[in-house]
Amino acid sequence: MELLERGAVIPDPLIPYLEVDRSKPRHECWVTGHMVAGLDGTAAIGGRVGALSTRPDQALFRRMRQIADVVLVGAETVRREGYSPIQLSAPAQTQRRVRGQSPNPPVAVVSRSLEFDWSAKIFSRAPAETRTIIVTCETADPERLAAAQHVAEIVVAGHDRVEPAAAMTALADLGHGVVLCEGGPRWLGELVAADRLDELCLSVSPLMGGDPLPVSVTPSGAGVARFGLKGTLVEDDTVFLRYEVAPPEGPRHE
Ligand SMILES: NC(=O)c1ccc[n+]([C@@H]2O[C@H](COP(=O)([O-])OP(=O)(O)OC[C@H]3O[C@@H](n4cnc5c(N)ncnc54)[C@H](OP(=O)(O)O)[C@@H]3O)[C@@H](O)[C@H]2O)c1
C-alpha cells in the first residue's frame, strides 16, 4: 500500500486530463464518463446534482468539456438539470481550433420518449454548426420525431431502445472520436453494460445522505466492469479520481 501525500501543486487541474491519449479507442470512439458522487456513492440530492458538486468540482466539470468532440447525456438529466449549449472559455476555444476541433462541442441527448420542451435552450440556442443531437430509436413517436427534426440533428441507433454500440458508431461516423458522457446514472450504466466506457473521471464530494441513486445504474444481468486507477487530484475536501477500463483478465491459474 502507498500513502498519497498532499502538497505537489499542479498549475492547472485540466492538464492531466488534456494529456490523456484518447486517439486509440477499443471500440468505435473513446468514451469518458464524468460524474460526481457523495461519500456514500449518491449521484443527486433532491433530484439535482447542484448541492452535491463542490466549487472545485463545478470548475473542473465545466472545463472538462474541452476534451470532448461531443457531450453525451441521458434525457432525464437534460429534463432535470436544464442543459444549455456548451460555451467554453475563449482560450479553450482557441486550443480546440488549433487541434482541428469545433470551438465548442455539441450536446447529444439519448431518448426514446422524446418528451422535451423543444423551446428549451439546449435546442433553441444551439449554434447552427453545433446543433444538439438527439439519439433515439426506430420506434420513437413519429410526431415527436418530426418536431425534434426542426431543432436538432437526429441519430437513430436501435429498434425499440438506443443500443449503446450503435449510438457510438453513429457518433464516431459524425467525426466524434471523443465522447464525454455526463450521465445520468441510467444511461451511464447502459454504456458500462455494453463495455463502452473507456475512462471514468469521478469526483468524490465530502458528504453523505443524498438520493438513493448511485452514479451508475447497470441493467440487471450485466457483468462487472473493472478499472485501473490512473490519476488522483485533491482540492480542499474533494478528491478527483481518474480510472481507465482494465484489459480483460486472462484465465486464472490457481
Ligand atoms: N452525479 C452526477 O454526476 C450526475 C450526472 C448526471 C445526472 N445526475 C442526476 O441523475 C438524475 C438523472 O439520471 P437518471 O439516471 O435518472 O437518467 P438519465 O440517465 O439522465 O436519463 C435516462 C433517460 O435516458 C433515456 N435512455 C437511457 N437509456 C436509453 C436507451 N438505451 N434507449 C433509449 N433511451 C434511453 C431515456 O429517456 P426517455 O425517458 O426520454 O425515453 C431514459 O428515461 C438526476 O437526478 C440528475 O441530477 C447526476
The ligand as a Gaussian input file, in Angstrom:
#p B3LYP/6-31G(d) Opt

LIG

0 1
 N      -23.777000      12.769000     -10.021000
 C      -23.637000      13.079000     -11.284000
 O      -22.522000      13.286000     -11.778000
 C      -24.871000      13.185000     -12.158000
 C      -24.744000      13.342000     -13.533000
 C      -25.897000      13.433000     -14.303000
 C      -27.139000      13.352000     -13.708000
 N      -27.237000      13.195000     -12.376000
 C      -28.549000      13.066000     -11.729000
 O      -29.116000      11.872000     -12.197000
 C      -30.529000      12.006000     -12.302000
 C      -30.948000      11.656000     -13.707000
 O      -30.332000      10.451000     -14.084000
 P      -31.147000       9.155000     -14.499000
 O      -30.224000       8.023000     -14.348000
 O      -32.440000       9.139000     -13.789000
 O      -31.489000       9.447000     -16.018000
 P      -30.561000       9.658000     -17.305000
 O      -29.593000       8.543000     -17.424000
 O      -30.065000      11.046000     -17.356000
 O      -31.666000       9.541000     -18.428000
 C      -32.458000       8.380000     -18.530000
 C      -33.264000       8.545000     -19.779000
 O      -32.384000       8.450000     -20.900000
 C      -33.016000       7.775000     -21.948000
 N      -32.346000       6.487000     -22.113000
 C      -31.446000       5.881000     -21.304000
 N      -31.064000       4.718000     -21.849000
 C      -31.740000       4.595000     -23.014000
 C      -31.758000       3.626000     -24.049000
 N      -30.982000       2.525000     -24.014000
 N      -32.585000       3.821000     -25.099000
 C      -33.366000       4.921000     -25.185000
 N      -33.383000       5.892000     -24.239000
 C      -32.567000       5.715000     -23.175000
 C      -34.455000       7.581000     -21.523000
 O      -35.087000       8.799000     -21.912000
 P      -36.647000       8.940000     -22.230000
 O      -37.313000       8.817000     -20.894000
 O      -36.769000      10.306000     -22.824000
 O      -37.003000       7.839000     -23.177000
 C      -34.317000       7.481000     -20.011000
 O      -35.507000       7.766000     -19.328000
 C      -30.847000      13.413000     -11.922000
 O      -31.216000      13.434000     -10.568000
 C      -29.534000      14.135000     -12.110000
 O      -29.434000      15.242000     -11.257000
 C      -26.128000      13.096000     -11.593000

